[in-house]
Structures are given as structure tokens and as C-alpha cells.
Amino acid sequence: MKDSFFRSMTWLHTWVGLLTCWIIYVIFFAGTVSFFRDEINLWNQPAIHNVQAQTDRVAAQRMQIVKGFDYLSHHGAGSNSWRVTLPEQRIPYLVYGYAKPKEPGQRRSQFVNTQLNPNTMQELPPFVDTKGGNFFYRLHYQLYYLDAITGRWVVCFASFFMLLAIISGVVIHKRIFKDMFSFRRNKGGRSWLDAHNLSSVLALPFHLMITYTGIITLIFMLFPYPALTTYDNGMRGFFNDVTPSNNVTNKAQGSAAMLPINTILDQVYTKWPDADIRSVRVSEPNMAASTVTVLVDPGKALRDQTPRLLFSGATGELVDQSADELTNSKALYESLNSMHTGRFATPLLRWLYVLGGIAGCVMIATGCIMWAKRIRERSKGKASLGLQLVEGLNLATIMGLPLATCAFFIANRLLSPTLSGRDDKEVTAFFLAWLVAGVIALIKRDKLQWRVMAAINALACLSVPVVNALTTNGNIVSYLMHKQWALFIFDALFLLFSILFLVQTEKLRTATKAKCSPSSSRSNTSKGQKHD
């Protein structure tokens, strides 16, 4: 019975892992990159590279908001929506924006944004169109080129399989603590198994947390039925109930001058004296139905929804606000969401998240490769179509994603700033580079192809900081000298991965040479015997 149970768990672990491992690898890879979404946005916008973070950022917020409202009252007088987005610790610039009228068939209004240096209040050079870190964030939870809902369902399905693989892996792991400290180098399949076990066990709490909370983030899509049966408007009614909304002023008619924003800010600071305001949004400015929404940073609180206050723009009356005390169920849900996104993370904790994500990528990659090696050994060199498919997907996914990522950032620097649809072309460069890796994997999937891809990735990773230095006014040395740590670490990481891919290239070369040497020796010996 015991053997049967463990065999069943082993079978479950193998197949739930194999069937979705490549999608899970994409999810883990993109999710790991997304933990530095703001830093990627910074690197992708050379206009803000020299903007220094404010030392008195919170103290300067009132002045920046007041000036923002003066600016928007002149430039966005006919707009139905204003936004003042304040600098944050990882986002150093200030934004004043207003919505343009919708074009026919347009779902959302396009915003005209003016970015300013908060230290000087001078307008920054025009930003380039780029999706930045938001591309990897979207890729992580809804994939790409798929309908958003379909992509999320695929991610949910894969996440369930991942959770099953983790749980069944713990069940079949008889030496879980011993394997935490075991890694035998140059032992063929044994080394791959050790690498799989080591990356699995060391980051096991992270893997469980990130997979489970990932499913929780989409729980209302998976189980909408309680809301559908409770609210007349279904999910819309549910979200309106739990989110502060304008339910008073939206019935007012006609125009009305807005109160000075200082009147509203006085109320905000009375309620929250130490408020760190993220943004101020105005709906229907200079109308009787206008609403001013003030969003405040939750700090280290495990809250997914940003605390906010809603005021009438015409009267200054407090219309609605976030709950000061959350119910137990809402507190649990928002805590799990915050844990998944790492919104409360300090720099050290964010790096731990990234290391956990890298461990997850290693765990998935070694599992895929180990399965393919075992099947090839059992088939004695005769590869079935299924094995060839698995080996091709391994090469295309594991080696193709780093290449695609480099192509994305190189495209950001080389595409013309005035190019129409520039942000979409960056994404096109990402998938074209990935397609190249897929074509290479279709041709052949042996060690030579892995070596070729490792060499290409080494060159691609090296190219990112080099192209950056050639196309902007900064480089890794100047970033270090001026203590621009986010930009320095970005370039340094690509140099580090370039070195790692070079090491992989050399190891694959020596492994191939060692494999060929015995056969060559036997061949020479055989010829010598025949000659004798």
C-alpha cells in the first residue's frame, strides 16, 4: 500500500509538473522580473535618469498638489478627469495629467501627461512610449496576445498544477532536510536531481506562498457565484460595495466652481496627520458632480487596496472613505494579495523575493531537463516525437526567455523616440527573439544547440549595458560614481548574467569534448589493431 501510494504521488508529481512546466516557467520568470517593475520603468526612460529622489518628499506634497491644480485648471479646463501623481520612493518624478475627449470606439480616454522634476519643478524632456516593467507584470498573470480573461484562466489552471506538483513533491521527498545540503557536481543525472531538490527545498515556503496567493489574487474570477447570487449587479455590485464610490454628488446637475484644493487637503491631514499621498484624482472638475479622490500610501500595512478619501469638489464634503478597520475576511484577502505582490517589501525583502523567484525558475528548468534526460537514457538514443517536443520546448523556453528579455531592452534603446506604436514594437522584438530561439530548437536540440544559445545569450546580455552606454548619457561607471544604484544594479546584473552564460558555454564545450574523446580513442585503438 505504501509503495502504491508513493508511486501514485511520484506519477502525479511528474505529470502535473511536465504538462504545464513551460507555462509555469514563463509565469515565474516574468513574475520575478516584475518585482523590479519600477526600476525597469526608470531604466526605460532616459529622461528621468538624472532625477534625484526628494529628501523631503512627504513635506513637499501639499505644494506639489496645489501647483498641480493650478496647472490643470489652465491646461485641462475642458477635461473630465485630472490626476496629480506624486513621487514615491522608487518613482522619483511628478506627473500632472488630464484626459482628452474619447475618440469613436475608444474604451478609455487617453491622458496628456506632463512630467516634472520634483526638486526643481521644471518640466522633464518628453518620455518615450514604452511598456517598461508593466509588460512583464501583465505577461506574468495574463500572458500576451490572448484575451485578458482567457490568459488569466490559463494562468490559474497552471497555478493549480504547480500547487499539486509542490505538495506531491513534498510527499515523495523522503530526505527533504538532507537534500537541502546535498549537491554532487559532475554526476550526470544525479547532479540534475540534486539541483532540482536543492532549489525546491531551500525556497519551499516561498514556492508555496507565491503559488497559493497567486491563485487567491484571481479568486473572484474562479468563484464568482457568491457575489452573483448576493448582488443584483453581480460582480459589479460586489466591487462597488467594497470600494469607496461616489454615491452622493453624481446626482448633482450643472456647473460649480471647485473649492481650493487646500480646503480638502486640510481635512486629509486632520484625519491622517502623517499621510503619504500617492495621488489626487478629480472626476468632472468644475461641475456640481465633481469628486476629488485622495489616495494615501498604506505604508507597511498588508493592504491590497490603497486607502482613500472621496470629497465633493464643489462643497468639500467627505463623500466616502476606505474602512479604517477591515473585516477579518477582507483583511485576510488583502494580506494574501499584498504578500504575493510584495507591495510592503523593503529593498532587502524584495531581493529575497527575487532570489525565491530565481530558485523557482531553477526548480522548474532542472525538472524539465531531468525528465528529458531520463527518457532519452531509457530509449537508448531513439527519441520519440514526444521526447523531441519536450527537448525543443526546454531549449526554446529556458534559453529563449533571457534572449527575448535582452531584445526587449535593446529595442527600447534603438527604436526611434518618435516611432508610432513604439511600445508595441518593443514587445514585438521580445517575441521575435523568442521565436528565433524556437526555430533553433526545432532544428536540433543537442548540446551544441544549448551551447550556441548560451553563447548568443552571453552576447545579448553584454549588449544591453553596451547599447545603453552608446545611446544615453550614462553608463555603468557613471551610475556607480553618481550613486544611481537602481541603474547601476540593472546594468551590473546583465553583465553578471553575461558571465554566467559564458561559463555555461565553456562547460558545454568541455562536456561535448569529453563525450567525444572516449569514442575517438576507441576508434583510434580499433584502427591500430586492424593495422597490426
C-alpha positions as CSV (number, residue, x, y, z in Angstrom):
1,M,0.0,0.0,0.0
2,K,2.9,2.3,0.9
3,D,4.7,1.6,-2.4
4,S,1.5,2.1,-4.3
5,F,0.8,5.5,-2.6
6,F,4.3,6.8,-3.2
7,R,4.3,5.6,-6.8
8,S,1.0,7.4,-7.3
9,M,2.4,10.6,-5.8
10,T,5.5,10.2,-8.0
11,W,3.4,9.8,-11.1
12,L,1.2,12.8,-10.1
13,H,4.3,14.9,-9.4
14,T,5.9,14.0,-12.7
15,W,2.9,14.6,-14.9
16,V,1.3,17.7,-13.3
17,G,4.8,19.2,-13.4
18,L,5.5,18.3,-17.0
19,L,2.2,19.2,-18.6
20,T,2.4,22.9,-17.6
21,C,6.1,23.4,-16.7
22,W,6.8,25.7,-19.6
23,I,3.9,28.0,-18.9
24,I,4.8,27.9,-15.2
25,Y,8.4,28.8,-16.2
26,V,7.1,31.9,-18.1
27,I,4.9,32.9,-15.1
28,F,7.8,32.5,-12.6
29,F,10.3,34.3,-14.9
30,A,8.0,37.3,-15.7
31,G,6.9,37.5,-12.1
32,T,10.5,37.5,-10.8
33,V,11.3,40.4,-13.2
34,S,8.1,42.2,-12.2
35,F,9.4,42.6,-8.6
36,F,11.6,45.4,-10.1
37,R,8.9,46.8,-12.3
38,D,9.5,50.4,-11.1
39,E,13.3,50.1,-11.6
40,I,12.7,48.8,-15.2
41,N,10.4,51.8,-15.8
42,L,13.2,54.0,-14.6
43,W,15.8,52.4,-16.9
44,N,13.5,52.5,-19.9
45,Q,13.0,56.3,-19.6
46,P,16.4,58.1,-20.0
47,A,14.6,61.4,-19.4
48,I,14.4,60.7,-15.6
49,H,17.9,59.1,-15.1
50,N,19.3,62.2,-13.5
51,V,16.2,63.0,-11.3
52,Q,17.2,62.6,-7.7
53,A,14.8,61.3,-5.1
54,Q,13.5,64.0,-2.8
55,T,14.7,64.0,0.7
56,D,11.7,65.9,1.9
57,R,9.2,64.2,-0.4
58,V,6.2,64.0,2.0
59,A,6.7,67.5,3.3
60,A,6.6,68.9,-0.3
61,Q,3.4,67.1,-1.3
62,R,0.9,69.9,-0.4
63,M,2.9,72.4,-2.5
64,Q,3.1,70.0,-5.5
65,I,-0.7,69.3,-5.3
66,V,-1.6,73.0,-5.2
67,K,0.7,73.8,-8.1
68,G,-0.8,70.8,-10.0
69,F,-4.3,72.0,-9.6
70,D,-3.3,75.5,-10.8
71,Y,-1.6,73.9,-13.9
72,L,-4.6,71.6,-14.7
73,S,-7.1,74.4,-14.3
74,H,-5.4,76.2,-17.1
75,H,-4.3,73.3,-19.4
76,G,-7.1,70.8,-18.7
77,A,-10.1,73.2,-18.3
78,G,-12.3,71.2,-20.7
79,S,-11.3,67.7,-19.5
80,N,-13.5,65.4,-17.4
81,S,-10.6,63.9,-15.4
82,W,-7.5,65.2,-13.7
83,R,-4.7,63.4,-12.0
84,V,-1.8,64.6,-9.8
85,T,0.6,61.6,-9.3
86,L,3.2,62.3,-6.6
87,P,6.8,61.0,-6.4
88,E,7.4,57.8,-4.4
89,Q,10.5,56.2,-3.1
90,R,11.0,54.1,-6.3
91,I,9.3,56.6,-8.7
92,P,11.2,59.9,-8.5
93,Y,9.2,62.2,-10.8
94,L,5.9,64.2,-10.5
95,V,3.1,63.9,-13.0
96,Y,0.2,66.3,-13.9
97,G,-2.2,64.7,-16.3
98,Y,-5.7,65.3,-17.8
99,A,-7.9,63.2,-20.0
100,K,-8.5,64.0,-23.7
101,P,-12.0,63.5,-25.1
102,K,-12.7,59.9,-26.2
103,E,-12.2,59.0,-29.8
104,P,-15.0,57.0,-31.5
105,G,-14.7,53.4,-30.4
106,Q,-12.2,54.2,-27.7
107,R,-12.7,52.4,-24.5
108,R,-10.8,54.7,-22.2
109,S,-9.7,58.3,-22.5
110,Q,-6.1,59.0,-23.3
111,F,-4.2,61.1,-20.8
112,V,-2.0,64.0,-21.6
113,N,0.8,63.8,-19.0
114,T,3.4,66.4,-18.0
115,Q,6.3,65.0,-16.1
116,L,8.3,67.3,-13.8
117,N,11.4,67.1,-11.7
118,P,10.0,67.5,-8.1
119,N,13.2,69.1,-6.9
120,T,13.2,72.0,-9.4
121,M,9.5,71.8,-10.6
122,Q,10.9,72.0,-14.1
123,E,9.3,70.1,-16.9
124,L,11.3,67.0,-18.0
125,P,12.1,66.1,-21.6
126,P,9.4,64.1,-23.4
127,F,9.1,60.5,-22.3
128,V,9.4,57.7,-24.9
129,D,6.5,55.3,-25.4
130,T,7.4,52.1,-23.6
131,K,5.5,49.4,-21.7
132,G,8.5,49.0,-19.4
133,G,8.1,46.8,-16.4
134,N,4.4,46.7,-16.9
135,F,4.9,44.4,-19.8
136,F,6.4,41.7,-17.6
137,Y,3.8,42.3,-15.0
138,R,1.0,41.7,-17.5
139,L,2.8,38.7,-19.0
140,H,3.1,37.2,-15.6
141,Y,-0.6,37.0,-14.8
142,Q,-2.5,37.1,-18.1
143,L,0.2,36.1,-20.7
144,Y,0.1,38.0,-24.0
145,Y,-1.7,38.0,-27.3
146,L,-4.6,36.3,-25.5
147,D,-7.9,37.8,-24.3
148,A,-7.2,39.0,-20.8
149,I,-9.8,36.7,-19.2
150,T,-8.6,33.7,-21.2
151,G,-5.0,34.4,-20.2
152,R,-5.9,34.6,-16.6
153,W,-7.8,31.3,-16.8
154,V,-4.7,29.6,-18.3
155,V,-2.5,31.1,-15.5
156,C,-5.0,29.8,-12.9
157,F,-5.0,26.4,-14.4
158,A,-1.2,26.2,-14.5
159,S,-1.0,27.5,-10.9
160,F,-3.3,24.7,-9.7
161,F,-1.0,22.2,-11.3
162,M,2.0,23.9,-9.8
163,L,0.4,23.7,-6.3
164,L,-0.2,20.0,-6.9
165,A,3.3,19.5,-8.0
166,I,4.7,21.2,-4.9
167,I,2.5,19.2,-2.5
168,S,3.2,15.9,-4.2
169,G,6.9,16.7,-4.3
170,V,6.9,17.2,-0.5
171,V,5.1,13.9,0.0
172,I,7.6,11.9,-2.1
173,H,10.6,13.7,-0.7
174,K,11.9,11.2,1.8
175,R,15.1,13.0,2.6
176,I,13.9,16.6,2.4
177,F,16.3,18.0,5.1
178,K,19.3,16.0,4.0
179,D,18.8,17.1,0.3
180,M,18.8,20.7,1.5
181,F,22.6,20.4,1.9
182,S,23.4,17.9,-0.9
183,F,24.7,18.8,-4.3
184,R,27.0,16.4,-6.2
185,R,28.8,18.1,-9.2
186,N,29.5,16.4,-12.5
187,K,27.4,13.4,-11.7
188,G,25.1,13.5,-14.7
189,G,21.5,12.8,-13.9
190,R,22.3,12.8,-10.2
191,S,23.5,16.4,-10.4
192,W,20.3,17.5,-12.1
193,L,18.3,15.8,-9.4
194,D,20.3,17.4,-6.7
195,A,19.9,20.9,-8.3
196,H,16.1,20.2,-8.6
197,N,15.9,19.1,-4.9
198,L,18.1,22.0,-3.6
199,S,16.2,24.8,-5.4
200,S,12.9,23.2,-4.4
201,V,13.7,22.7,-0.7
202,L,15.6,25.9,0.0
203,A,12.8,28.1,-1.3
204,L,9.9,25.8,-0.4
205,P,8.0,28.3,1.8
206,F,8.3,30.9,-0.9
207,H,7.1,28.5,-3.6
208,L,4.0,27.5,-1.5
209,M,3.2,31.1,-0.6
210,I,3.6,32.6,-4.1
211,T,1.7,29.9,-5.8
212,Y,-1.2,29.8,-3.3
213,T,-1.5,33.6,-3.1
214,G,-1.3,33.8,-6.9
215,I,-4.5,31.8,-7.1
216,I,-6.1,33.9,-4.4
217,T,-5.5,37.1,-6.4
218,L,-7.9,35.8,-9.0
219,I,-10.3,34.1,-6.6
220,F,-13.3,36.2,-7.6
221,M,-12.8,35.1,-11.2
222,L,-12.6,31.5,-10.2
223,F,-15.6,31.6,-7.7
224,P,-17.9,34.5,-8.7
225,Y,-21.1,32.7,-7.6
226,P,-21.5,34.2,-4.0
227,A,-21.4,37.7,-5.5
228,L,-23.6,36.8,-8.4
229,T,-26.3,35.4,-6.1
230,T,-26.0,38.2,-3.4
231,Y,-25.9,41.3,-5.6
232,D,-28.3,42.4,-8.3
233,N,-25.5,43.7,-10.4
234,G,-23.3,40.7,-9.8
235,M,-19.6,41.3,-9.5
236,R,-20.0,45.0,-10.3
237,G,-22.3,45.4,-7.3
238,F,-19.9,43.5,-5.1
239,F,-16.9,45.7,-6.1
240,N,-19.0,48.8,-5.7
241,D,-19.9,47.7,-2.2
242,V,-16.3,47.1,-1.0
243,T,-14.7,50.1,-2.8
244,P,-15.4,53.7,-1.8
245,S,-17.5,55.2,-4.5
246,N,-19.2,58.5,-5.4
247,N,-22.9,57.8,-4.4
248,V,-23.8,61.4,-3.4
249,T,-22.5,64.0,-5.8
250,N,-23.1,62.1,-9.0
251,K,-26.8,63.2,-9.0
252,A,-25.9,66.9,-8.9
253,Q,-26.5,68.9,-12.0
254,G,-24.9,71.9,-13.7
255,S,-21.5,73.5,-13.3
256,A,-19.9,74.7,-10.0
257,A,-16.6,76.2,-9.2
258,M,-14.3,73.8,-7.3
259,L,-13.2,74.7,-3.8
260,P,-9.5,75.4,-3.4
261,I,-7.7,72.1,-3.0
262,N,-6.1,73.3,0.3
263,T,-9.6,73.0,1.9
264,I,-9.7,69.3,1.1
265,L,-6.0,68.7,2.0
266,D,-6.7,70.2,5.4
267,Q,-9.3,67.5,6.0
268,V,-6.9,64.8,4.8
269,Y,-4.2,65.9,7.1
270,T,-6.6,66.2,10.0
271,K,-7.7,62.6,9.6
272,W,-4.2,61.3,8.7
273,P,-1.6,63.7,10.0
274,D,1.4,61.7,8.6
275,A,-0.3,60.9,5.3
276,D,2.0,60.0,2.4
277,I,-0.3,60.9,-0.5
278,R,0.2,58.8,-3.7
279,S,-2.2,60.7,-6.0
280,V,-5.1,63.0,-6.2
281,R,-7.8,62.4,-8.8
282,V,-10.6,64.6,-9.9
283,S,-13.7,63.5,-11.8
284,E,-15.8,66.1,-13.6
285,P,-13.8,69.1,-12.5
286,N,-15.8,72.4,-12.2
287,M,-19.1,70.6,-12.2
288,A,-21.5,70.2,-9.3
289,A,-20.9,66.4,-9.6
290,S,-17.1,66.7,-9.3
291,T,-15.4,64.3,-6.9
292,V,-11.8,64.6,-5.5
293,T,-10.3,61.3,-4.6
294,V,-7.1,61.3,-2.4
295,L,-5.1,58.0,-2.3
296,V,-2.7,57.5,0.5
297,D,0.2,55.1,0.8
298,P,-0.7,52.3,3.2
299,G,2.9,52.0,4.4
300,K,3.8,48.6,5.7
301,A,0.2,47.6,6.3
302,L,-0.7,44.4,4.5
303,R,-3.4,46.1,2.4
304,D,-4.0,45.5,-1.3
305,Q,-6.5,48.4,-1.8
306,T,-5.0,51.8,-1.4
307,P,-6.7,53.8,1.5
308,R,-8.6,56.7,0.1
309,L,-10.9,59.6,0.9
310,L,-13.6,60.9,-1.5
311,F,-14.7,64.5,-1.4
312,S,-17.2,66.7,-3.3
313,G,-15.1,69.0,-5.4
314,A,-17.9,71.7,-5.2
315,T,-18.6,71.6,-1.4
316,G,-15.6,69.9,0.1
317,E,-17.9,67.4,1.9
318,L,-16.5,64.0,2.7
319,V,-18.5,61.7,0.4
320,D,-16.9,58.3,1.2
321,Q,-13.8,56.7,2.5
322,S,-12.0,53.4,3.0
323,A,-12.7,51.4,6.1
324,D,-10.3,52.1,8.9
325,E,-10.8,48.6,10.2
326,L,-11.1,45.7,7.8
327,T,-13.3,42.7,8.4
328,N,-11.5,39.5,9.1
329,S,-12.2,38.1,5.6
330,K,-11.2,41.3,3.8
331,A,-8.1,41.7,5.9
332,L,-7.1,38.1,5.1
333,Y,-7.7,38.6,1.4
334,E,-5.8,41.9,1.2
335,S,-2.9,40.4,3.2
336,L,-2.6,37.5,0.9
337,N,-2.7,39.8,-2.2
338,S,0.0,42.0,-0.6
339,M,2.2,39.1,0.1
340,H,2.0,37.9,-3.5
341,T,2.9,41.3,-5.0
342,G,5.4,42.3,-2.3
343,R,3.9,45.8,-2.1
344,F,5.1,46.2,1.5
345,A,8.6,44.9,0.8
346,T,11.8,46.7,1.8
347,P,14.7,46.5,-0.6
348,L,16.2,43.5,1.3
349,L,12.9,41.7,1.3
350,R,12.4,42.5,-2.4
351,W,15.7,40.9,-3.2
352,L,14.6,37.8,-1.2
353,Y,11.5,37.7,-3.4
354,V,13.7,37.8,-6.5
355,L,16.0,35.1,-5.2
356,G,13.0,32.9,-4.4
357,G,11.7,33.5,-8.0
358,I,15.1,32.5,-9.4
359,A,15.0,29.4,-7.3
360,G,11.6,28.6,-8.7
361,C,12.9,29.0,-12.3
362,V,15.8,26.7,-11.5
363,M,13.5,24.2,-9.9
364,I,11.2,24.1,-13.0
365,A,14.1,24.1,-15.5
366,T,16.0,21.3,-13.8
367,G,12.8,19.2,-13.5
368,C,12.1,19.6,-17.3
369,I,15.7,18.8,-18.3
370,M,16.0,15.9,-15.8
371,W,12.8,14.2,-17.2
372,A,14.0,14.5,-20.8
373,K,17.4,13.1,-19.9
374,R,15.9,10.1,-18.1
375,I,13.6,9.3,-21.0
376,R,16.4,9.6,-23.5
377,E,18.6,7.3,-21.5
378,R,15.8,4.7,-21.3
379,S,15.1,5.0,-25.0
380,K,18.8,4.3,-25.8
381,G,19.1,7.2,-28.2
382,K,15.9,6.6,-30.1
383,A,13.9,9.8,-29.4
384,S,10.2,9.7,-29.9
385,L,8.2,12.6,-31.2
386,G,7.1,13.4,-27.6
387,L,10.6,13.5,-26.3
388,Q,11.8,15.7,-29.2
389,L,8.9,18.1,-28.4
390,V,9.8,18.2,-24.7
391,E,13.5,18.8,-25.5
392,G,12.6,21.5,-28.0
393,L,10.3,23.3,-25.6
394,N,13.0,23.1,-22.9
395,L,15.6,24.8,-25.1
396,A,13.2,27.3,-26.5
397,T,11.7,28.3,-23.1
398,I,14.7,28.1,-20.8
399,M,17.2,29.7,-23.2
400,G,14.7,31.7,-25.3
401,L,13.3,33.9,-22.5
402,P,16.6,35.5,-21.5
403,L,17.3,36.3,-25.1
404,A,13.8,37.8,-25.6
405,T,14.3,39.9,-22.5
406,C,17.5,41.3,-23.8
407,A,15.9,42.0,-27.2
408,F,13.1,44.0,-25.3
409,F,15.6,46.3,-23.6
410,I,17.9,46.7,-26.7
411,A,14.8,47.6,-28.7
412,N,14.0,50.2,-26.1
413,R,17.3,52.0,-26.8
414,L,17.4,51.5,-30.5
415,L,13.9,52.3,-31.6
416,S,13.3,56.0,-32.6
417,P,11.5,58.0,-29.9
418,T,9.1,59.4,-32.5
419,L,8.2,56.0,-33.9
420,S,4.4,55.3,-34.0
421,G,3.4,52.4,-31.8
422,R,6.9,52.3,-30.3
423,D,5.8,50.5,-27.1
424,D,4.2,47.7,-29.1
425,K,7.3,47.3,-31.2
426,E,9.4,46.7,-28.1
427,V,7.0,43.8,-27.3
428,T,7.3,42.6,-30.9
429,A,11.1,42.5,-30.5
430,F,10.7,40.3,-27.4
431,F,8.5,37.7,-29.2
432,L,10.6,37.7,-32.4
433,A,13.7,36.9,-30.4
434,W,11.9,34.2,-28.6
435,L,10.7,32.9,-32.0
436,V,14.3,32.7,-33.1
437,A,15.1,30.5,-30.1
438,G,12.1,28.3,-31.0
439,V,13.4,27.9,-34.6
440,I,16.8,26.9,-33.3
441,A,15.2,24.4,-31.0
442,L,13.2,23.0,-34.0
443,I,16.3,22.3,-36.0
444,K,18.2,20.5,-33.3
445,R,18.2,20.1,-29.5
446,D,21.6,18.5,-28.6
447,K,24.4,20.1,-26.5
448,L,25.7,22.0,-29.5
449,Q,22.4,23.9,-29.7
450,W,22.4,24.6,-26.0
451,R,26.0,25.8,-26.3
452,V,25.0,28.1,-29.3
453,M,22.1,29.5,-27.3
454,A,24.3,30.1,-24.3
455,A,26.8,32.0,-26.4
456,I,24.1,34.1,-28.0
457,N,22.6,34.9,-24.6
458,A,26.1,35.9,-23.3
459,L,26.4,38.3,-26.2
460,A,22.8,39.6,-25.8
461,C,23.3,40.2,-22.1
462,L,26.5,42.1,-22.7
463,S,24.9,44.1,-25.4
464,V,22.3,45.7,-23.1
465,P,24.7,47.8,-21.0
466,V,26.9,48.5,-24.0
467,V,23.9,49.7,-26.2
468,N,22.7,51.8,-23.2
469,A,26.1,53.4,-22.8
470,L,26.2,54.2,-26.6
471,T,22.7,55.7,-26.8
472,T,22.4,57.6,-23.5
473,N,24.5,60.0,-21.4
474,G,25.1,57.4,-18.7
475,N,26.9,54.1,-18.3
476,I,27.6,51.6,-15.5
477,V,30.7,53.6,-14.4
478,S,28.9,56.9,-14.2
479,Y,26.0,55.3,-12.4
480,L,28.4,54.0,-9.8
481,M,30.2,57.3,-9.4
482,H,26.9,59.3,-9.0
483,K,25.4,56.6,-6.7
484,Q,22.5,55.9,-9.1
485,W,22.1,52.5,-7.6
486,A,19.0,51.3,-9.5
487,L,20.6,52.0,-12.9
488,F,24.0,50.6,-11.8
489,I,22.5,47.3,-10.5
490,F,20.4,47.0,-13.7
491,D,23.5,47.1,-15.9
492,A,25.6,45.1,-13.5
493,L,23.0,42.2,-13.4
494,F,23.2,42.0,-17.2
495,L,27.0,41.8,-17.1
496,L,26.7,39.1,-14.4
497,F,24.3,37.0,-16.5
498,S,26.6,37.5,-19.5
499,I,29.5,36.0,-17.5
500,L,27.2,33.1,-16.3
501,F,26.2,32.3,-19.9
502,L,29.9,32.4,-20.9
503,V,30.7,29.9,-18.1
504,Q,27.8,27.7,-19.3
505,T,29.1,27.9,-22.9
506,E,32.6,26.8,-21.8
507,K,31.2,23.9,-19.6
508,L,29.0,22.7,-22.5
509,R,32.1,22.8,-24.8
510,T,34.2,20.8,-22.4
511,A,31.3,18.3,-21.8
512,T,30.9,17.8,-25.5
513,K,34.7,17.4,-26.0
514,A,34.8,14.9,-23.1
515,K,32.0,12.9,-24.6
516,C,33.7,12.8,-28.0
517,S,37.1,11.9,-26.7
518,P,36.4,8.3,-25.5
519,S,34.8,7.4,-28.8
520,S,37.8,8.9,-30.7
521,S,40.2,6.9,-28.6
522,R,38.3,3.7,-29.2
523,S,38.2,4.4,-32.9
524,N,42.0,5.0,-33.0
525,T,42.6,1.9,-31.0
526,S,40.5,-0.2,-33.3
527,K,42.3,1.2,-36.4
528,G,45.6,0.4,-34.8
529,Q,44.6,-3.2,-34.0
530,K,43.4,-3.7,-37.6
531,H,46.6,-2.2,-39.0
532,D,48.6,-4.6,-36.8
